[in-house]
Amino acid sequence: MVKTAAPYRDPASGKEYAAESFVEVLTRMNGVLARLNERMASHVAAEGRRPLVVMYGHSMCGAALAILTGNGKQVDGESYLGFDGKYIMPNATPVYLHKA
């Protein structure tokens, strides 16, 4: 998916951040999940259980996590991922991501 040519400017700080395409968000969130899995493996080895991990972010990050983990949203009896045309995940939507 495309991204804007102009960077995002934080209105509070004035800092600029490069725009990301959805593919770049997917790649970044895949790295986040990989790092979490590494940390969880050592925690499980030391503690014998998985801790609860709480993550938050904007809707594109939530949609990327839903796609990467296969956790869709049920709408009218059908499962949709974050940006598949029938369902667009709103900002601040809580999503339970589980790993079997």
C-alpha positions as CSV (number, residue, x, y, z in Angstrom):
1,M,0.0,0.0,0.0
2,V,1.1,3.5,-0.6
3,K,2.3,6.2,1.8
4,T,2.4,9.9,1.7
5,A,5.5,11.7,0.4
6,A,5.3,14.2,3.2
7,P,6.5,13.2,6.7
8,Y,4.1,13.3,9.7
9,R,4.7,16.3,11.9
10,D,3.8,15.8,15.6
11,P,1.7,18.9,16.5
12,A,2.8,18.9,20.1
13,S,6.6,18.6,19.6
14,G,7.0,19.6,16.0
15,K,9.1,16.5,15.3
16,E,8.9,14.9,11.9
17,Y,8.6,11.2,11.2
18,A,8.9,9.5,7.9
19,A,5.6,8.1,6.6
20,E,5.2,4.3,6.4
21,S,3.3,2.1,3.9
22,F,1.2,-0.7,5.3
23,V,3.9,-3.2,4.2
24,E,6.5,-1.3,6.2
25,V,4.1,-1.4,9.2
26,L,3.7,-5.2,8.7
27,T,7.4,-5.6,8.6
28,R,8.0,-3.5,11.7
29,M,5.3,-5.3,13.7
30,N,6.6,-8.7,12.6
31,G,10.0,-7.7,14.2
32,V,8.1,-6.7,17.3
33,L,6.5,-10.1,17.5
34,A,9.8,-11.8,16.9
35,R,11.4,-9.9,19.8
36,L,8.5,-10.7,22.0
37,N,8.7,-14.4,21.2
38,E,12.4,-14.3,22.1
39,R,11.7,-12.6,25.4
40,M,8.8,-14.9,26.2
41,A,10.9,-18.0,25.6
42,S,13.4,-17.0,28.2
43,H,10.7,-15.9,30.6
44,V,8.8,-19.3,30.2
45,A,12.1,-21.1,30.8
46,A,12.8,-19.1,34.0
47,E,9.3,-18.7,35.4
48,G,7.4,-21.7,33.9
49,R,4.6,-19.5,32.5
50,R,3.9,-16.9,29.9
51,P,3.3,-13.4,31.1
52,L,0.5,-11.2,29.9
53,V,1.7,-8.7,27.3
54,V,-0.2,-5.6,26.7
55,M,0.5,-3.6,23.5
56,Y,-1.2,-0.5,22.1
57,G,-0.8,1.5,19.0
58,H,-2.7,3.1,16.1
59,S,-5.2,1.2,13.9
60,M,-2.6,0.2,11.3
61,C,-0.4,-1.5,13.9
62,G,-3.5,-3.3,15.3
63,A,-4.5,-4.4,11.8
64,A,-0.9,-5.6,11.1
65,L,-0.9,-7.6,14.3
66,A,-4.3,-9.1,13.5
67,I,-3.0,-10.1,10.0
68,L,0.3,-11.5,11.3
69,T,-1.3,-13.6,14.0
70,G,-4.5,-14.5,12.0
71,N,-6.8,-12.9,14.6
72,G,-9.7,-11.4,12.7
73,K,-12.7,-9.4,13.7
74,Q,-16.1,-11.1,13.6
75,V,-18.7,-8.9,11.8
76,D,-22.1,-10.4,10.9
77,G,-20.7,-14.0,11.4
78,E,-17.7,-13.5,9.1
79,S,-14.1,-12.9,10.1
80,Y,-12.2,-9.9,8.7
81,L,-8.7,-8.6,9.1
82,G,-8.0,-5.0,9.8
83,F,-8.0,-3.4,6.4
84,D,-9.7,-5.8,4.0
85,G,-12.4,-3.5,2.7
86,K,-15.4,-4.6,4.9
87,Y,-13.9,-3.8,8.2
88,I,-11.5,-1.0,9.1
89,M,-10.2,-1.2,12.6
90,P,-10.8,2.0,14.6
91,N,-8.1,3.5,16.6
92,A,-7.8,2.3,20.2
93,T,-9.7,-0.9,19.5
94,P,-8.7,-3.6,22.1
95,V,-7.7,-6.9,20.4
96,Y,-6.8,-10.1,22.2
97,L,-3.9,-11.7,20.4
98,H,-3.2,-15.2,21.5
99,K,-0.6,-17.8,20.6
100,A,-1.6,-21.4,21.0
